[in-house]
Every structure is written in structure tokens, then in C-alpha cells.
Amino acid sequence: MELAESSALGMYLVLEGTTMLHDMNIYFVSWYTPILLEAYKFWFYAICIAIVRTTLILLRGPAEPSPHSSSTDVNEKKEKDPEPIPSTASLLNQLVIDSLNLTIPGSLLGWIPYILLGQVVAMVMSDTQQHGIAGVQQDDLTIPLIDFSPFLTDDESSKKATAAAILHAFRTSGFLYLSNTGIPPSTVQTIFNESAHFFARPEAQKELLSWDTPQSNRGYVRFGREKVTQSSDPDEILRLRASNPDYKETMEIGREGVAGMPNKWPEHFDDDGKRFTATMRAFHDTCSKLHMQVMRAIALGMGYDEGFFDGFTDAADNNLRLLHYPPVLKKVFADNPDAVRAGAHSDYGSITLLFQDDVGGLEVKSPRDTWVRAVPIRDTVVVNAGDLLARWSNDTIKSTNHRVVQPPDSGSGDMYPRRYSVAYFCNPNFDRTIEALPGTFGSESEKKYAPINSGDYLTMRLAATF
Ligand SMILES: O=C(O)CCC(=O)C(=O)O
């Protein structure tokens, strides 16, 4: 095969590979999505190399006979007159002729892979840049996977592109996966280890740290105490709690230093308790920084100054929730189609940062009213908009219902495995008033909600479910 032919064939394979990766990404997504991102980069470099290689071949013109050519060829060459120095016009002419004869007989056909290649690469690149790649796509619900690292640079256009992708996700599905957030995977692993250690403590010990009021929203919540639901009818919530309790226990951690609302730390129990306390304090701070960054991205996406929300986020009135879903008999879910690990609900605040292990079970409501699995994607954070952000944005941003059910059945044993997750519920500073953001309404009558105090709203929502 000639060099030119093999080069064109290489590019054709690149084209096929790129298309295949794009399709795979959309239809068979799971934890390996970050690997696909790397593969995209690989294909992009391969394309560049193929283009450079082909260009060199075109510029070099017909190949010189090699030293291994037959003696007849060499003799023929010797007999020829020395070639005149070609003019620029004739070189260009030769380039066109060479390129038309490049690969498949029939000249122009040889260009088809190149043209298609250009289109596919442009499509993949622009789609990826504008909306992130699809982390999950099913039943008209797309949860994109967005690389946050460009937003953490000083490059204005990269920041704007990432901000636009995040806002697009919030406006369409209300959910996205964020990678490269600046929180190291090892930090998240430590949090999961500490969380598992904490929940393994004796029940009586955990009860000493028991959650007491919605105003404070701090402390340990035993199995069956909270029933998350969209209902605000106390009788219905009581009924639901009895018939379909949430199979979970949680530990709620607020910001430190709020008068009259101390965190319920296990630091006085033992050294493990001290380590837990220090680790969770630090993680609350770490997540509050990510919260501010994501809100900055939303500000930029909405056309405001990047710091627009800083005065709404700097108090870190956020809630770090450790969740433990214990192992559960498969029979429980088989016998009762309404059984849940956490009932269907939307979140109350502005955004939620959710770290999940790789067990699975989180589901998001699609526009077709079906439940779609938000599969765990390693080293990503699930970010979703809450009701207060939807309200603030005059419903231009979606707060989407979600729930936690049993993971996919792996077939072995009669129990579903335990699951851990960590949610960081972000709220506007509790002393701020939340009302329709500029640009989200035309006239006053288009404002859908009355102004409300952030802290009051959160307390009202929490009071309904505990
Ligand atoms: O555990 C999860 O994946 C989700 C938890 C959740 O939605 C919640 O606690 O509100």
C-alpha cells in the first residue's frame, strides 16, 4: 500500500473511531466516561498527525525510487534528462493533481473521508465544548459530564464556555456531572472512609448526637426518622413514613460558629471521633469553596459579573449530609414497588453537590415522566439545582425530582449491598432575600414568586419532612 493510501486509510479509521466513541458515549455510558474523554483527546491527536502526514506527502510530490527498486527502474531514471526547476504554478498544479489522485481511484472520492472527518470532529468538539459530553442520556433526559477545570483558569473564553455548558444543563435537566473540580479523589475517599466508620458506631452512641430541630439541622438522623417527599401534608407524610420509610440513616453537619446551633460532633467519644470532626470541618470548607465557584459559573452563564452571587454564598450556610443506606433484602423491593431508599423529592436550596460511591441507585425524573439512573461516574460530583435556585431564577432553572432505589441486581445473594453517599446542600446566605433575578422576567407581573428569606424557606421545608 502506498504511503498516501495508508495515510488516507488511517484518517478514515480515525473518522470511524470518533463516530463510534461519540455513539458509545451516548448509549453505553457508565463509570468509564472519563476514559472516553481521554480517548477523544487521543483521536484528536491522531487526526492532527494524519493531516500533517498527508500534507507532507502532498508537498513532497511523487516518491523517489528507493535503493531497493528494481535495476530497470534505476536505469530508466539514469536515462532521463535532468528535470528543469519547476515554477510555483506548476508545483501548485502538481499538488492538486497529486491530491486528486491521492487514494481511491476516481479522484474526488478520495476526499470524502476527509470531509466527513472534518464534520464529525467539528460536531463532537463543538457539542462537547458547548454542553459537555453526555454522562447519561435517556428518555429525553441528558445529564452532561462537564470538565470544570477550564473554569478554574484565568482564560475568559474557557470560563465562559464552561459556564454556558453548566447553565444549559441547569436549564434543561437540572442535573450535571462535574469532573476536575479541584477536590482530590483521595479527599473524597477519606470522607467516605470516615463516614463508614461513623455509621458503624453503636446505635446508642449515635443517638447521643441526635438531630433536634429544623432550625439547627445538625446531628444524627436514625433509620425511618426523615421521610423525604414532595408532599407538604403532615398526615400524608406520616402515612408514607409508616408504609414506605426511607431505608437510610444520615449525619447532618452545618457550618461552625453559629450561636445556639452547635454541630453534634463525636469528638468527645474517642480519637476516631476527633479525627472525624477535624476531617468533616475541613470538608465543609472545601465544599463551600466549590459551591462559590459553581455559583460564579452560573453568574457568568446568566450574563452577570462572575462575583454576582458572592454576597449570597460567602456565609457558607450549607449542610453537609453523610448518608448510609444499609444492606436491604431484595424481597423488600420485589414485594413492594413503592419501596425506596430515599423517596422522590427535589432539593430545597440553591445547588447540591453529591458524591456517590459506585453502588448506584440514584434516579432522576425524565421529561417523559420515567426514572433514569444517574449512574455513578468515578471521580465526578453530581450537581443539581434546588427549589430555591429555581425560584430565584423565576423557573428558568430546573429543580428536578430524584430518588434513591435499589441498585441494579448483580444476581448474587438475597441482599442489595449497602450504599454510601455524601450530599453538600448549598443555600443562599440565610439572611438574604431571594427574589427573581434580573433578566429572568419582563414586567413585574411575570415574577412567579414573592420574595422570601433564605433561612426561613429552608426551615419551612425541613420542618415538613422530619
Ligand atoms: O444519596 C443520594 O444519592 C441522594 C441523596 C438525596 O437526594 C438527598 O439526601 O436529598
The ligand as an ORCA input file, in Angstrom:
! r2SCAN-3c Opt
* xyz 0 1
  O     -27.889      9.513     48.164
  C     -28.129     10.064     47.108
  O     -27.635      9.686     46.041
  C     -29.102     11.213     47.042
  C     -29.450     11.765     48.383
  C     -30.508     12.803     48.300
  O     -31.097     13.037     47.281
  C     -30.868     13.565     49.490
  O     -30.414     13.243     50.588
  O     -31.636     14.537     49.343
*
